[in-house]
């Protein structure tokens, strides 16, 4: 039996738990609880959010093989708002815009949403975190599609497109987002620990092909999101993840602002810190692509003291 409450999901859910819940079949739709505004009491929705920096949204891969009943969520179209590039390469949709996008996908406020990717959890984490930030019961499938196939076999996958009936997602304000100005204020005051989720070479400023200036936000420490994953793509233990952030200076009560290049891989770190029990964790969604575009914002290069590049 699953060791958690399906109406109050942890950040990560195993493939075995999902299979136990669904029996390998597409979840049923049309819960009588839609409209109750009680999180976790609606439909079980499975969302395929395969995406990479190099390839973008992987709709073709989804059409060829996906978890039964999974809808496809396009990170560029469905999870990115207006204002790029000034607000970063993948700005969060505004509150009203998010309601429209989730309604078009057929996601209800009451639904339980399991998000998965392949190769890495970036896209899945972005959707799960956005949903959790507006009160929806959502989690990342630990290990993604590969973990599901290891449990169920490749024969258990479906092909073609799944669409849900449009919903009427109510307006909900985001929580735990911070602005560029709030990040700037935290630097001289040391009001928050800044953590950069990008690869070490981009953090140090040795390689930058995506954003205007190489380097990182001053005082930020580096905890690459990939350092939190095992070789098979599943997350490391709670204790190992906690230790990785503690080496960067995090404590249970210290405020932390996570960022990356455009607010995608930092979603992985934010969920991982939640999983590890840190209490005050926020996301700077504009991230380095917004910060580095502003000539009034300072940047640093090199290895920050206390960075965890393991």
C-alpha positions as CSV (number, residue, x, y, z in Angstrom):
1,X,0.0,0.0,0.0
2,X,1.1,3.6,-0.6
3,X,2.7,5.2,2.4
4,X,1.1,8.6,1.8
5,X,-2.3,10.2,1.5
6,X,-3.4,10.6,-2.2
7,X,-5.3,13.7,-1.2
8,X,-2.2,15.3,0.2
9,X,0.7,14.2,-2.0
10,X,4.4,14.5,-1.2
11,X,6.5,16.2,-3.9
12,X,7.5,12.9,-5.4
13,X,5.4,9.7,-6.1
14,X,6.9,6.4,-7.1
15,X,6.0,4.5,-10.3
16,X,4.9,1.6,-8.1
17,X,2.5,3.8,-6.2
18,X,1.0,5.1,-9.4
19,X,0.6,1.6,-10.8
20,X,-1.0,0.5,-7.6
21,X,-3.5,3.3,-7.9
22,X,-4.4,2.9,-11.6
23,X,-3.8,-0.8,-12.2
24,X,-2.0,0.3,-15.4
25,X,-5.3,1.7,-16.9
26,X,-6.3,5.2,-17.8
27,X,-7.8,7.0,-14.8
28,X,-11.5,7.7,-14.9
29,X,-12.7,11.2,-15.4
30,X,-15.8,13.1,-14.2
31,X,-15.5,13.1,-10.4
32,X,-18.7,14.3,-8.6
33,X,-16.4,16.4,-6.4
34,X,-15.5,18.9,-9.2
35,X,-16.5,22.3,-7.9
36,X,-16.2,21.5,-4.3
37,X,-12.9,23.5,-4.0
38,X,-11.5,20.6,-1.9
39,X,-8.0,19.7,-3.2
40,X,-7.3,16.1,-4.0
41,X,-11.0,15.0,-4.2
42,X,-11.4,15.3,-8.0
43,X,-10.0,13.2,-10.9
44,X,-6.6,11.6,-11.0
45,X,-4.9,13.4,-14.0
46,X,-1.6,12.1,-15.5
47,X,0.4,14.8,-17.3
48,X,3.3,14.1,-19.7
49,X,5.6,17.1,-19.6
50,X,8.5,15.9,-21.6
51,X,10.8,18.8,-22.5
52,X,14.4,19.7,-22.8
53,X,16.4,22.8,-23.5
54,X,17.8,21.4,-26.7
55,X,14.5,19.8,-28.1
56,X,11.8,21.8,-26.5
57,X,8.4,20.1,-25.9
58,X,8.5,16.5,-27.0
59,X,4.9,16.0,-28.3
60,X,6.0,13.6,-31.0
61,X,7.6,11.3,-28.4
62,X,4.3,11.5,-26.4
63,X,2.2,10.5,-29.4
64,X,4.4,7.4,-29.9
65,X,4.3,6.2,-26.3
66,X,2.9,7.5,-23.1
67,X,1.4,6.4,-19.8
68,X,-2.2,5.3,-20.2
69,X,-4.6,8.3,-19.9
70,X,-1.8,10.9,-19.9
71,X,-2.5,14.3,-21.4
72,X,0.4,16.2,-23.0
73,X,1.4,19.5,-21.5
74,X,3.6,21.8,-23.6
75,X,6.0,23.8,-21.4
76,X,6.5,26.5,-24.0
77,X,2.7,27.0,-24.7
78,X,0.9,25.8,-21.6
79,X,3.3,26.7,-18.8
80,X,4.9,30.0,-20.0
81,X,3.4,33.4,-19.8
82,X,3.8,36.6,-21.7
83,X,6.7,39.0,-21.3
84,X,9.7,37.0,-22.6
85,X,12.5,37.8,-22.8
86,X,12.3,40.8,-20.4
87,X,10.7,38.7,-17.7
88,X,13.0,35.7,-18.5
89,X,12.8,33.0,-21.1
90,X,10.0,31.1,-19.4
91,X,8.0,33.6,-17.2
92,X,5.2,32.2,-15.1
93,X,1.8,32.9,-16.6
94,X,0.0,35.6,-14.6
95,X,-2.8,34.4,-12.3
96,X,-5.6,35.0,-14.8
97,X,-3.6,33.5,-17.7
98,X,-2.8,30.4,-15.6
99,X,-6.5,29.8,-15.0
100,X,-7.2,30.0,-18.7
101,X,-4.3,27.6,-19.6
102,X,-5.3,25.0,-16.9
103,X,-8.9,25.2,-18.0
104,X,-7.9,24.5,-21.6
105,X,-6.0,21.5,-20.4
106,X,-9.0,20.2,-18.5
107,X,-7.3,20.4,-15.1
108,X,-9.7,21.2,-12.2
109,X,-8.7,22.7,-8.9
110,X,-9.9,19.6,-7.1
111,X,-7.8,17.1,-9.3
112,X,-4.8,15.2,-8.2
113,X,-2.1,15.6,-10.9
114,X,0.9,13.3,-11.4
115,X,3.5,15.0,-13.7
116,X,6.2,13.1,-15.5
117,X,9.1,13.6,-17.9
118,X,11.8,11.5,-19.4
119,X,15.5,11.8,-19.0
120,X,15.1,14.4,-16.3
121,X,12.2,15.9,-14.3
122,X,12.5,19.5,-15.3
123,X,9.3,20.0,-17.2
124,X,7.3,17.8,-14.8
125,X,8.7,19.7,-11.8
126,X,7.7,23.0,-13.4
127,X,4.0,21.9,-13.8
128,X,3.9,20.2,-10.4
129,X,5.3,23.3,-8.6
130,X,3.0,25.7,-10.4
131,X,0.0,23.6,-9.4
132,X,1.2,23.3,-5.8
133,X,1.8,27.1,-5.7
134,X,-2.0,27.6,-6.5
135,X,-3.2,24.9,-4.1
136,X,-3.6,21.9,-6.4
137,X,-2.7,18.5,-5.2
138,X,0.2,17.6,-7.5
139,X,3.5,15.7,-7.6
140,X,6.3,14.5,-9.8
141,X,6.5,10.9,-10.9
142,X,9.9,9.9,-9.4
143,X,12.1,8.6,-12.2
144,X,9.6,9.6,-14.9
145,X,8.6,7.5,-17.9
146,X,11.7,5.3,-17.5
147,X,10.7,4.3,-14.0
148,X,7.1,3.6,-15.1
149,X,8.4,1.3,-17.9
150,X,10.7,-0.5,-15.5
151,X,7.6,-1.3,-13.3
152,X,5.0,-1.9,-16.0
153,X,6.9,-2.8,-19.1
154,X,7.0,-1.0,-22.5
155,X,3.9,-3.0,-23.5
156,X,1.9,-1.0,-20.9
157,X,2.2,2.3,-22.8
158,X,-0.4,3.8,-25.0
159,X,-0.1,5.8,-28.2
160,X,-2.0,8.8,-29.7
161,X,-3.4,11.9,-28.0
162,X,-5.6,12.1,-24.9
163,X,-7.7,15.2,-24.3
164,X,-9.8,16.1,-21.3
165,X,-12.9,18.1,-21.5
166,X,-12.1,21.8,-20.8
167,X,-12.6,22.8,-17.1
168,X,-13.4,26.0,-15.3
169,X,-10.3,26.5,-13.2
170,X,-10.9,29.2,-10.6
171,X,-8.6,32.2,-10.2
172,X,-6.0,31.4,-7.6
173,X,-3.0,33.6,-6.5
174,X,0.5,32.1,-6.6
175,X,2.3,31.6,-3.3
176,X,6.1,31.4,-2.7
177,X,7.2,33.4,-5.8
178,X,9.7,36.2,-5.4
179,X,10.5,39.1,-7.8
180,X,13.8,40.5,-9.2
181,X,13.6,43.4,-6.7
182,X,13.2,41.0,-3.7
183,X,16.2,39.1,-4.9
184,X,18.2,42.3,-5.2
185,X,17.2,43.3,-1.7
186,X,18.3,40.0,-0.3
187,X,21.9,40.3,-1.5
188,X,23.2,43.2,0.7
189,X,20.9,42.4,3.6
190,X,21.6,38.6,3.4
191,X,17.9,38.2,4.0
192,X,17.8,35.0,2.0
193,X,20.1,32.2,0.7
194,X,20.3,32.2,-3.1
195,X,20.7,28.8,-4.8
196,X,21.5,28.4,-8.5
197,X,20.3,25.1,-10.0
198,X,22.3,25.3,-13.3
199,X,25.3,23.2,-14.3
200,X,28.5,24.3,-12.6
201,X,30.1,25.6,-15.9
202,X,27.1,28.0,-16.4
203,X,27.1,29.0,-12.8
204,X,30.8,29.9,-12.9
205,X,30.4,31.8,-16.1
206,X,32.6,29.5,-18.2
207,X,29.9,28.5,-20.6
208,X,26.8,30.6,-21.5
209,X,24.9,30.2,-24.8
210,X,21.4,31.1,-23.6
211,X,21.5,34.3,-21.6
212,X,23.1,37.8,-22.1
213,X,25.9,37.7,-19.6
214,X,27.8,34.8,-18.1
215,X,28.0,34.1,-14.4
216,X,25.6,34.0,-11.5
217,X,23.6,36.3,-9.1
218,X,26.0,37.7,-6.4
219,X,26.3,35.6,-3.3
220,X,24.4,32.6,-4.9
221,X,25.6,29.1,-4.2
222,X,25.4,26.3,-6.7
223,X,23.4,23.1,-6.2
224,X,22.9,21.7,-9.7
225,X,19.5,19.9,-9.9
226,X,21.2,16.9,-11.5
227,X,23.3,16.4,-8.3
228,X,20.0,15.4,-6.5
229,X,19.3,12.5,-8.9
230,X,20.5,8.9,-9.0
231,X,21.9,7.4,-12.2
232,X,18.5,6.0,-13.0
233,X,16.8,9.4,-12.8
234,X,15.1,8.9,-9.4
235,X,15.7,11.3,-6.6
236,X,18.3,10.6,-3.9
237,X,17.2,9.9,-0.4
238,X,15.7,12.7,1.8
239,X,18.9,12.7,3.9
240,X,21.2,13.0,0.9
241,X,19.2,15.8,-0.6
242,X,19.1,17.6,2.7
243,X,22.8,17.3,3.1
244,X,23.4,18.7,-0.4
245,X,21.5,21.9,0.5
246,X,23.0,22.2,4.0
247,X,26.5,22.2,2.4
248,X,25.3,25.3,0.5
249,X,24.2,27.0,3.7
250,X,20.5,26.0,4.0
251,X,18.9,25.4,7.3
252,X,15.3,24.4,8.2
253,X,14.3,28.0,9.1
254,X,16.5,30.0,6.8
255,X,14.7,31.6,3.8
256,X,15.9,30.3,0.5
257,X,15.4,31.7,-3.0
258,X,15.9,29.1,-5.8
259,X,16.7,30.2,-9.4
260,X,18.2,28.7,-12.6
261,X,18.3,29.9,-16.2
262,X,14.5,30.4,-16.7
263,X,12.6,29.0,-13.7
264,X,12.4,25.4,-14.9
265,X,15.2,23.4,-13.3
266,X,14.9,25.5,-10.1
267,X,11.5,24.0,-9.8
268,X,13.3,20.7,-9.2
269,X,15.4,22.2,-6.4
270,X,12.3,23.8,-4.8
271,X,10.4,20.6,-4.7
272,X,13.5,18.7,-3.5
273,X,13.9,21.2,-0.6
274,X,10.2,20.7,0.3
275,X,10.8,17.0,0.3
276,X,13.8,17.4,2.5
277,X,11.9,19.4,5.1
278,X,13.1,22.9,4.6
279,X,10.5,25.4,5.7
280,X,10.9,28.7,3.8
281,X,11.6,27.9,0.2
282,X,10.7,30.3,-2.7
283,X,11.2,30.4,-6.4
284,X,12.6,33.3,-8.4
285,X,10.8,32.5,-11.7
286,X,12.5,35.1,-13.9
287,X,15.8,33.6,-12.8
288,X,19.1,34.4,-14.5
289,X,17.6,35.0,-17.9
290,X,15.7,38.0,-16.4
291,X,18.5,39.1,-14.1
292,X,21.3,39.0,-16.6
293,X,19.3,41.0,-19.1
294,X,19.1,44.0,-16.8
295,X,22.3,46.0,-17.0
296,X,21.7,47.5,-13.5
297,X,22.0,44.0,-11.9
298,X,25.5,42.8,-10.9
299,X,26.7,39.4,-11.8
300,X,29.6,37.3,-10.4
301,X,31.8,34.6,-12.0
302,X,33.8,31.9,-10.6
303,X,33.1,29.4,-7.8
304,X,31.0,30.7,-4.9
305,X,32.1,29.7,-1.5
306,X,30.1,26.8,-0.2
307,X,28.7,25.7,-3.6
308,X,27.9,22.1,-4.0
309,X,28.9,21.0,-7.5
310,X,28.8,17.3,-6.7
